[in-house]
Amino acid sequence: QVQLVQSGGGLVQAGGSLRLSCAASGSTFRNYAMGWFRQAPGKERDFVAAITWSSSRPYYVDSLKGRFTISGDNAKNPVYLQMNSLKPEDTAVYYCAASGYYRGNYYSASQYDYWGQGTEVTVSS
């Protein structure tokens, strides 16, 4: 059984920062890549960032480059999403996800096998 446990999030004023973390567990799980998605109220779940453990290469949605940073040491340690200069439009439920193998598109939810429980981020103006 694979579990992704998220922590962090909460309420922050515009311009502030938050860090989310996500830890994966499961002895038989080959953790190939991890990603972050977010879902605002009434909207679809959108890609935020991803990282592949073979190269530690990050991927970002263009609109968040420079403000959000995904990081992690390796597949056995937590992955983090550092969010800076937060804006009210960043308000959403944030989900981490883990992928056991490459399916061709880190930006797609279909790339990922397991999902965290989600954590709310609220940015007040």
N, C-alpha and C positions, 0 to 999 in steps of 0.2 A: 504494500500500500504506500503510495506516494502522497505526501502532504506538503503543501506550501503554506507557511505561516507568516503572515504579514504583521508588521508593527509600524508605528509612526502615524503620521497624519494628524488631523485635528483642525482647529480654527486658527487662522492667522490673518493679520491685516495685509492689505495690498502692499507690495514691496518687501514683504518678509520672506523667510525661507523655512522650508521643512525638509526633513529627510525620511524617506520610507525605506524599510528594509524587508527582505523576504528570504526566509530560510527554507531550504528543501531537505526533505528526509525521505529515506526509502532505500534499503540496501540493494535492491535490484535495479534501481533506476539509473540509466546512463544519462546524466545531465549534460546535454550538448550545447544548449543555449538557453538563456532566460530573457524574458521581456517584460515590459510594463505597458499596460493599456489603461485607458480611462473612459469612463462613461458618465457624461453629464445628464441631468434629468431630461427625459424625453428625447434623448439622442442615442445614436448607435455607439458601440464600443470602438474606440479609436486607438490606433497604435501610438505609443509615446517613444519608446526606446527599447533596444535589445543589445545583448552582448553574447558573443560566442566564446566559449571557453578555450577552444583550440588556439585562437589567436588573440583573445581578449579584445577583439575589435568591436567598437560600439557602433550602433546604428540609431539614428534619430529621425523623427519627423522634422522636416525642414523648419516648420514654424516654431519649434521649441529649442533649436540649436542655440547654444550660448547661454541659455537659462537653466536647462535641465542637464544633469550628468548622471549616467549610469556607470556603476563601478562594482567591482568584486574581485577577489583574489583568485578564486578558482571555483570549480563546480561543487566543491564540498563546503563552501562557506557562503554566508549570506550575500545576496546582491542588493545594492542600494540604488535609490533614486534621489539624488540631491536636487531640490527644486529651489531656485533663487528668483528674486524679483517677481514674486507671484502676483498674478492679476486675478480679478474676480472671475474672469472667463476660464481660469484654471480649476474652478470649483467642479468637482466630480468625485465619483468613486473610482479609486485607482486599484487595478488588479495586477498582480504579478503572474507570470506564466512560465512554464518550463517545457522544453522540447527535448525529446530523446534522440532525434536525428533530423538531418536537414531535409526539408521538403521543398525548398526553392524560394521561399519568400518570408523573411523575418518580420515583414510589416503586416503580415496577415495572421489573424487569430487562428486560422487553420493550421499554422505551423506548429502550434503548441498542444501538448498532451495534457498538461495539468495546470490548474488554476488555483490561485489563492482565494481567500474568503472576501477580499476587497476591503478597502479602508477609505473612509471619507476624508476628503480634503475640502475645506470651506475657506474661501478667501473673501474677506469683507472689504468693502470699499471705504 
